[in-house]
Amino acid sequence: MRCLVTGATGYLGGRLVPRLLAEGHRVRCLVRDPGKLRDVPWVDRVEVVRGDVLDPASLAAAVEGVDVVHYLVHSLHDPDFADADRRAAENTARAAAEAGVGRIVYLGGLHPPGVRLSPHLASRKEVGDVFLRGPVPAAVLQAAVIIGSGSASFEMLRYLTERLPVMVAPRWVRNRVQPIAVRDVLRYLVGAVRLPPDVNRTFDLGGPDVLTYLDMMKRYARVAGLRPRRVLPVPILTPHLSSHWVDLITPVPRSIAAPLVESLVHEVVCREHDIEDLLPGETTGYERAVALALARVRDADVETRWSGASVPGAPSDPLPSDPGWSGGSSYLDVRERATTAPPERLWSVVEGIGGEHGWYSFPLAWAVRGWLDRLVGGVGLRRGRRDPRRLHVGEALDWWRVEEVERGRLLRLRAEMRVPGLAWLELQVLPPADGSTGSTYRQRAVFVPRGLAGHAYWWLVWPFHGLVFGGMVRNITSEAELTSEFRKS
């Protein structure tokens, strides 16, 4: 089959593509920015097309000659997400019909019948209904909590359990949930390609265990080797307050925590298991799924992560120093320092920046700025990084997005924190011009202000640049020199 995967830069899409390839299918990926797939190991085996499900023209070109469309996009960060999701689904259904596509596969959310759903869960249901009403047969797969390394649901569960040995929790922690391992979700997504051509319906997806969220936390603690957790459910924590609590304790920002929490307000248990008759296979138990996810985290072998999906509309404008840039004023902070460390050792420090290694200067200032960003709805510093040693274009790094990596020479980061303008941080490793030993570290911070607030912001933080940016230059080169000396000894 020729399969079109939308959302290939996201958590599930990035895992689905190599599994479709392993089954012998041909894969085309529809992405807004093809550069974000540049560093994935399977990019040379797929066809990458630039487009957007909200752009009918680009979508029509993407579905041409396709047998199956895997639809894995959701406008989570869009204020008008319901309208955007509806239009995107209608565009996709129409384009698929006109191109003669044989099937649409969509992953939505498991939900109970006959109740008022949260806005996000209602939107997921509406998207499924759009596909089921269309002329192309659709398999609408509905899953609740997905357990896998790097998933937002798993990260929320993990950090709540690990950081809070005693917690006050909302009453929804006693609601029943039927979690499913990410490996089983992917098996069903791949298998849906083989469904009979007349199948046009929803399928409930779930693992073998039906638990309360409280049970899930207690069993997680047992698998992770933690002491038993004490949880006191109280009725006063609304879903809105709960999402703020999740935002405070875990790396998952409120924009993602809110729909996750809202879905847990309902009991989400499979009402049927018909998918098992059509696509038979053993499903993974909850504790086994947790153990597998923790092993991936421990081995730094997380294939994809929730933070990898970029925010639509995020700034990707050219730098003010790039030839294609034309605009107003910009501010620069450029610093460099020669070091005795060889280029390869300096680069290893540069590429390992962020996450657990930190930013090599004034940790309190970075932490406070991260807290402030979370308070105003930003991503903060706690997204961390997927791999402690290597970075790839398009992935998240704390409150930055990796915009360019020229391994051994250049790392460019674009800010996704809440600032009145556009911001980049560029880190370069330069070999000595005369062929001698050592190297030079060059660092450039770029800020393009938006309005008067942007100019005021730059001058407000300018007094701290010497501490923050100057400290980074000194400490990054010192760390590279220290590592080099240690290796010599």
C-alpha positions as CSV (number, residue, x, y, z in Angstrom):
1,M,0.0,0.0,0.0
2,R,1.0,3.6,-0.4
3,C,0.2,5.3,2.9
4,L,0.1,9.1,3.6
5,V,0.9,9.9,7.2
6,T,-0.1,13.3,8.5
7,G,1.5,14.4,11.8
8,A,4.7,12.6,11.0
9,T,6.7,15.0,13.2
10,G,4.5,14.1,16.2
11,Y,4.7,11.5,18.9
12,L,2.7,8.7,17.2
13,G,3.4,9.7,13.6
14,G,7.1,9.6,14.1
15,R,6.8,6.0,15.4
16,L,4.2,4.8,12.9
17,V,6.2,5.6,9.8
18,P,9.1,3.2,10.4
19,R,6.6,0.4,11.3
20,L,4.7,0.9,8.1
21,L,8.0,0.7,6.2
22,A,8.9,-2.5,8.1
23,E,5.6,-4.0,6.8
24,G,6.6,-3.2,3.2
25,H,4.3,-0.2,2.6
26,R,5.4,2.9,0.8
27,V,5.1,6.0,2.9
28,R,4.5,9.6,2.1
29,C,4.7,12.2,4.9
30,L,2.8,15.5,4.8
31,V,4.5,18.1,7.0
32,R,4.5,21.9,7.2
33,D,8.3,22.0,7.4
34,P,10.2,19.1,5.7
35,G,13.3,20.3,7.5
36,K,12.0,18.8,10.7
37,L,12.3,15.3,9.3
38,R,15.9,15.9,8.1
39,D,17.6,14.0,10.9
40,V,15.2,11.0,11.4
41,P,16.8,7.7,10.4
42,W,14.1,6.7,7.9
43,V,13.8,10.0,6.0
44,D,15.6,8.5,2.9
45,R,13.0,5.8,2.6
46,V,9.9,8.0,2.5
47,E,8.5,10.7,0.3
48,V,8.3,14.0,2.1
49,V,5.9,16.7,0.8
50,R,5.3,20.1,2.2
51,G,1.7,21.0,3.0
52,D,-1.0,21.5,5.6
53,V,-4.3,19.8,6.2
54,L,-5.8,23.3,6.4
55,D,-4.6,24.1,2.8
56,P,-6.8,22.2,0.3
57,A,-4.4,22.7,-2.6
58,S,-1.4,21.2,-0.8
59,L,-3.6,18.4,0.6
60,A,-4.9,17.5,-2.9
61,A,-1.4,17.0,-4.1
62,A,-0.4,15.0,-1.1
63,V,-3.2,12.4,-1.4
64,E,-2.7,11.8,-5.1
65,G,-2.0,8.1,-5.7
66,V,-2.4,7.2,-2.1
67,D,-4.3,4.1,-0.8
68,V,-4.6,4.9,2.9
69,V,-4.5,8.1,4.8
70,H,-3.3,8.0,8.5
71,Y,-4.7,11.1,10.1
72,L,-2.8,12.0,13.3
73,V,-3.1,15.7,13.7
74,H,-4.9,17.7,16.3
75,S,-4.9,21.5,16.8
76,L,-4.1,21.3,20.5
77,H,-2.5,24.8,20.8
78,D,-5.0,26.7,18.6
79,P,-7.5,28.9,20.5
80,D,-10.1,28.0,17.9
81,F,-9.0,24.3,17.8
82,A,-12.5,22.9,17.3
83,D,-13.1,24.9,14.2
84,A,-9.6,24.3,12.8
85,D,-9.9,20.5,13.4
86,R,-13.3,20.4,11.8
87,R,-12.1,22.2,8.7
88,A,-8.9,20.1,8.5
89,A,-11.0,16.9,8.7
90,E,-13.4,18.1,6.0
91,N,-10.5,19.1,3.8
92,T,-8.9,15.7,4.2
93,A,-12.2,13.7,3.7
94,R,-12.9,15.7,0.5
95,A,-9.4,15.4,-0.9
96,A,-9.3,11.7,-0.2
97,A,-12.6,11.1,-2.0
98,E,-11.5,13.1,-5.0
99,A,-8.2,11.2,-5.2
100,G,-9.9,7.7,-4.9
101,V,-8.2,6.9,-1.5
102,G,-9.4,3.5,-0.2
103,R,-9.3,4.2,3.5
104,I,-8.8,6.8,6.2
105,V,-7.4,5.7,9.6
106,Y,-7.9,8.2,12.5
107,L,-6.9,8.0,16.1
108,G,-9.3,9.8,18.4
109,G,-10.2,9.6,22.1
110,L,-12.1,7.0,24.0
111,H,-15.3,8.5,25.5
112,P,-18.5,7.4,27.2
113,P,-21.8,7.7,25.3
114,G,-24.6,10.1,26.3
115,V,-22.6,12.6,28.4
116,R,-21.4,16.1,27.8
117,L,-17.8,15.8,26.7
118,S,-15.0,18.3,27.3
119,P,-14.3,20.6,24.4
120,H,-11.2,18.8,23.3
121,L,-12.7,15.3,23.6
122,A,-15.8,16.6,21.8
123,S,-13.6,17.9,19.0
124,R,-11.9,14.5,18.6
125,K,-15.3,12.9,18.4
126,E,-16.4,15.4,15.8
127,V,-13.4,14.7,13.6
128,G,-14.2,11.0,13.7
129,D,-17.8,11.7,12.8
130,V,-16.6,13.8,9.8
131,F,-14.6,10.9,8.4
132,L,-17.4,8.3,9.1
133,R,-19.9,10.5,7.2
134,G,-17.6,10.9,4.2
135,P,-17.5,8.7,1.1
136,V,-14.2,7.1,2.0
137,P,-14.4,4.2,4.5
138,A,-12.9,5.2,7.8
139,A,-11.5,3.3,10.8
140,V,-11.8,5.6,13.8
141,L,-9.7,4.1,16.5
142,Q,-10.5,5.4,20.0
143,A,-7.9,5.2,22.8
144,A,-7.7,6.5,26.4
145,V,-4.4,6.8,28.2
146,I,-1.5,5.8,26.1
147,I,1.4,4.3,28.1
148,G,4.8,4.7,26.4
149,S,8.1,6.5,26.8
150,G,7.8,10.1,25.9
151,S,3.9,10.2,25.7
152,A,2.3,13.2,27.4
153,S,0.0,10.8,29.4
154,F,2.9,8.8,30.6
155,E,5.0,11.8,31.5
156,M,2.1,13.3,33.5
157,L,1.7,10.0,35.4
158,R,5.4,9.5,35.9
159,Y,6.2,13.0,37.4
160,L,3.1,13.1,39.6
161,T,3.9,9.7,41.1
162,E,7.7,10.2,41.4
163,R,7.6,13.8,42.8
164,L,4.7,13.5,45.2
165,P,4.9,10.6,47.7
166,V,1.9,12.2,49.5
167,M,-0.6,14.1,47.4
168,V,-4.1,15.6,47.5
169,A,-5.8,14.6,44.3
170,P,-9.2,15.4,42.6
171,R,-12.0,12.8,42.9
172,W,-11.5,11.8,39.2
173,V,-8.5,9.7,40.3
174,R,-11.2,7.1,41.3
175,N,-12.7,7.0,37.8
176,R,-12.0,3.8,35.8
177,V,-9.5,4.0,32.9
178,Q,-8.5,1.4,30.4
179,P,-4.9,2.3,29.4
180,I,-3.1,0.9,26.4
181,A,0.6,0.5,25.6
182,V,1.9,2.6,22.7
183,R,3.1,-0.6,21.0
184,D,-0.4,-1.9,20.8
185,V,-1.8,1.4,19.4
186,L,0.9,1.3,16.7
187,R,0.1,-2.3,15.9
188,Y,-3.6,-1.4,15.4
189,L,-2.6,1.7,13.3
190,V,-0.5,-0.4,11.0
191,G,-3.0,-3.3,10.9
192,A,-5.9,-1.0,10.0
193,V,-4.4,-0.9,6.5
194,R,-5.6,-4.5,6.1
195,L,-9.2,-4.0,7.3
196,P,-11.9,-5.2,4.8
197,P,-12.8,-2.4,2.4
198,D,-16.4,-2.1,3.6
199,V,-15.4,-1.4,7.3
200,N,-16.5,2.1,8.3
201,R,-16.9,2.4,12.0
202,T,-15.3,3.3,15.4
203,F,-13.2,0.8,17.3
204,D,-12.4,1.0,21.1
205,L,-8.8,0.4,21.9
206,G,-7.6,-0.7,25.4
207,G,-5.2,-2.9,27.1
208,P,-6.2,-5.9,29.3
209,D,-6.3,-3.9,32.6
210,V,-9.2,-1.7,33.8
211,L,-7.9,0.5,36.6
212,T,-8.5,3.7,38.4
213,Y,-6.0,6.5,37.9
214,L,-5.2,6.0,41.6
215,D,-4.4,2.4,40.9
216,M,-2.3,3.4,37.9
217,M,-0.2,5.7,40.2
218,K,0.2,3.0,42.8
219,R,1.2,0.4,40.3
220,Y,3.6,2.8,38.6
221,A,5.3,3.3,42.0
222,R,5.7,-0.4,42.5
223,V,7.2,-1.0,39.0
224,A,9.5,2.0,39.5
225,G,10.7,0.7,42.9
226,L,9.3,3.7,44.8
227,R,7.7,3.6,48.3
228,P,3.9,3.3,48.3
229,R,2.2,6.5,47.4
230,R,-0.4,8.1,49.7
231,V,-3.3,9.8,47.8
232,L,-6.2,11.7,49.4
233,P,-9.0,12.4,46.9
234,V,-10.9,15.6,47.6
235,P,-13.9,17.1,45.8
236,I,-12.7,20.7,45.5
237,L,-10.1,20.2,42.7
238,T,-11.9,21.0,39.5
239,P,-10.4,19.9,36.1
240,H,-9.3,23.5,35.6
241,L,-7.4,23.6,38.9
242,S,-6.1,20.1,38.3
243,S,-4.5,21.2,35.0
244,H,-2.7,24.0,36.8
245,W,-1.5,21.5,39.4
246,V,-0.2,19.2,36.6
247,D,1.5,22.3,34.9
248,L,3.2,23.1,38.2
249,I,4.5,19.6,39.0
250,T,5.2,18.0,35.6
251,P,6.9,19.1,32.4
252,V,3.6,18.9,30.6
253,P,2.4,22.5,30.1
254,R,-1.2,23.6,30.8
255,S,-2.2,23.7,27.2
256,I,-1.6,19.9,26.9
257,A,-2.4,19.0,30.6
258,A,-5.9,20.5,30.3
259,P,-7.3,18.2,27.6
260,L,-5.6,15.2,29.3
261,V,-7.2,16.0,32.6
262,E,-10.6,16.7,31.0
263,S,-10.6,13.3,29.4
264,L,-10.0,11.6,32.8
265,V,-13.1,13.3,34.3
266,H,-15.1,10.6,32.4
267,E,-14.8,6.9,32.9
268,V,-13.1,5.7,29.7
269,V,-13.5,1.9,29.4
270,C,-13.9,0.0,26.1
271,R,-17.5,-0.9,25.3
272,E,-16.5,-3.4,22.7
273,H,-13.3,-5.3,21.6
274,D,-14.2,-5.9,17.9
275,I,-10.8,-4.8,16.7
276,E,-9.3,-7.9,18.3
277,D,-11.3,-10.1,16.0
278,L,-10.2,-8.3,12.9
279,L,-6.6,-7.6,14.0
280,P,-5.8,-10.4,16.5
281,G,-2.7,-10.2,18.8
282,E,-1.7,-10.2,22.4
283,T,-2.1,-6.8,24.2
284,T,0.4,-5.6,26.8
285,G,-0.5,-5.4,30.4
286,Y,-0.3,-2.1,32.3
287,E,2.7,-2.9,34.5
288,R,4.6,-4.4,31.6
289,A,3.9,-1.3,29.5
290,V,5.2,0.9,32.4
291,A,8.4,-1.3,32.7
292,L,9.1,-1.0,29.0
293,A,8.6,2.7,29.0
294,L,10.9,3.2,32.0
295,A,13.6,1.0,30.4
296,R,13.5,3.3,27.4
297,V,13.8,6.4,29.6
298,R,16.6,4.9,31.6
299,D,18.6,3.9,28.5
300,A,18.0,7.3,26.8
301,D,16.3,5.4,24.0
302,V,13.1,7.4,23.7
303,E,12.1,7.1,20.0
304,T,9.8,10.2,20.0
305,R,8.5,12.5,22.6
306,W,5.3,14.6,23.1
307,S,7.3,17.8,22.9
308,G,8.6,16.9,19.5
309,A,5.4,18.2,17.8
310,S,5.9,21.9,17.1
311,V,3.4,24.5,17.8
312,P,1.5,25.7,14.7
313,G,2.4,29.3,13.9
314,A,5.7,29.2,15.9
315,P,8.3,31.7,14.6
316,S,10.5,30.3,11.9
317,D,11.4,33.5,10.3
318,P,15.0,33.9,8.9
319,L,17.5,35.4,11.2
320,P,18.1,39.2,10.8
321,S,21.6,38.3,9.5
322,D,20.3,36.0,6.8
323,P,20.1,37.2,3.2
324,G,16.3,36.7,3.0
325,W,15.5,38.7,6.1
326,S,13.9,42.1,5.8
327,G,12.3,43.8,8.7
328,G,12.7,46.3,11.5
329,S,15.2,46.6,14.2
330,S,17.0,43.7,15.9
331,Y,19.2,43.3,19.0
332,L,22.4,41.2,19.1
333,D,24.6,39.9,21.9
334,V,27.7,38.3,20.4
335,R,30.5,36.8,22.5
336,E,33.4,34.5,21.8
337,R,36.3,32.9,23.6
338,A,39.3,30.9,22.6
339,T,39.9,27.6,24.4
340,T,42.6,25.0,24.6
341,A,39.9,22.3,24.2
342,P,39.9,20.6,20.8
343,P,36.8,21.3,18.6
344,E,35.3,17.8,19.1
345,R,35.4,18.2,22.9
346,L,33.9,21.7,22.8
347,W,31.2,20.4,20.4
348,S,30.2,17.6,22.8
349,V,29.5,20.2,25.5
350,V,27.6,22.4,23.1
351,E,25.4,19.5,21.8
352,G,24.8,18.3,25.4
353,I,23.5,21.6,26.6
354,G,20.1,21.9,28.4
355,G,18.0,19.3,30.1
356,E,19.9,17.7,33.0
357,H,23.2,19.5,32.1
358,G,21.6,22.9,32.4
359,W,22.7,26.1,30.6
360,Y,26.1,26.7,32.3
361,S,25.3,30.0,33.9
362,F,23.2,31.5,36.7
363,P,20.9,28.5,37.3
364,L,18.6,30.6,39.5
365,A,18.0,33.2,36.8
366,W,17.1,30.4,34.2
367,A,14.8,28.7,36.8
368,V,13.0,31.9,37.6
369,R,12.5,32.8,33.9
370,G,11.2,29.3,33.4
371,W,8.7,29.6,36.3
372,L,7.5,32.9,34.9
373,D,7.0,31.5,31.5
374,R,4.9,28.6,32.9
375,L,2.8,31.2,34.9
376,V,1.8,32.9,31.6
377,G,1.0,29.7,29.8
378,G,4.4,29.1,28.2
379,V,6.4,25.8,28.0
380,G,8.9,26.7,30.6
381,L,12.2,24.9,31.1
382,R,10.9,21.5,32.0
383,R,10.5,19.9,28.6
384,G,14.1,18.9,28.8
385,R,15.5,16.9,25.9
386,R,14.9,13.5,24.4
387,D,18.5,12.3,24.1
388,P,21.2,13.5,26.5
389,R,23.9,13.5,23.9
390,R,22.5,14.2,20.4
391,L,20.2,16.8,19.1
392,H,18.1,16.8,15.9
393,V,16.4,19.5,13.9
394,G,12.8,20.1,15.0
395,E,13.0,18.6,18.5
396,A,12.3,20.5,21.7
397,L,15.1,21.5,24.1
398,D,13.7,23.1,27.3
399,W,12.0,26.3,26.0
400,W,13.8,26.2,22.7
401,R,13.3,24.4,19.4
402,V,16.3,23.1,17.5
403,E,16.2,25.0,14.2
404,E,19.6,24.0,12.8
405,V,22.4,21.5,13.6
406,E,25.6,21.4,11.6
407,R,27.2,18.6,13.7
408,G,30.6,19.6,15.0
409,R,30.1,23.3,14.1
410,L,26.7,25.0,14.7
411,L,23.7,24.7,16.9
412,R,20.9,27.2,16.4
413,L,17.9,27.3,18.8
414,R,14.6,29.2,18.3
415,A,12.8,30.4,21.5
416,E,9.3,29.1,22.2
417,M,9.0,30.9,25.5
418,R,6.5,33.8,25.8
419,V,8.4,36.9,24.7
420,P,7.2,40.0,22.9
421,G,9.2,39.2,19.8
422,L,11.3,36.5,18.1
423,A,14.5,35.1,19.7
424,W,17.3,32.8,18.7
425,L,20.4,31.5,20.4
426,E,23.3,30.4,18.2
427,L,26.3,28.4,19.4
428,Q,29.3,27.8,17.2
429,V,32.5,25.8,17.4
430,L,35.3,27.3,15.2
431,P,38.6,25.5,14.6
432,P,41.8,27.5,14.9
433,A,42.6,29.4,11.7
434,D,46.3,28.8,11.8
435,G,46.1,25.0,12.3
436,S,47.2,25.1,15.9
437,T,45.5,23.2,18.7
438,G,42.4,24.4,20.5
439,S,39.3,26.0,19.2
440,T,37.0,29.1,19.5
441,Y,33.5,29.2,21.0
442,R,31.2,31.8,19.5
443,Q,27.8,32.6,20.9
444,R,25.1,34.9,19.4
445,A,21.8,35.8,20.9
446,V,19.3,37.5,18.5
447,F,16.1,39.3,19.4
448,V,13.6,40.9,17.1
449,P,11.2,43.0,19.2
450,R,7.5,43.2,18.6
451,G,6.2,46.7,19.3
452,L,7.2,48.9,22.2
453,A,6.8,46.0,24.6
454,G,9.6,44.1,22.7
455,H,12.0,47.0,22.9
456,A,11.2,47.5,26.6
457,Y,11.8,43.8,27.3
458,W,15.2,43.8,25.7
459,W,16.4,46.7,27.8
460,L,14.8,45.3,30.9
461,V,16.8,42.1,30.7
462,W,20.0,43.7,29.2
463,P,21.7,44.2,32.6
464,F,21.6,40.4,33.2
465,H,23.2,39.5,29.9
466,G,26.7,39.7,31.3
467,L,25.8,37.2,34.0
468,V,23.8,34.9,31.8
469,F,25.4,35.0,28.3
470,G,28.8,35.9,29.6
471,G,28.7,33.1,32.1
472,M,27.7,30.6,29.4
473,V,30.7,31.4,27.3
474,R,33.1,31.1,30.3
475,N,31.5,27.9,31.7
476,I,31.0,26.1,28.4
477,T,34.7,26.6,27.4
478,S,35.8,25.7,30.9
479,E,33.8,22.5,30.9
480,A,35.3,21.5,27.6
481,E,38.8,22.2,28.9
482,L,38.1,20.3,32.1
483,T,36.8,17.3,30.2
484,S,39.9,17.4,27.9
485,E,42.3,17.5,30.8
486,F,40.5,14.6,32.5
487,R,40.7,12.5,29.4
488,K,44.5,13.2,29.1
489,S,45.1,12.2,32.7
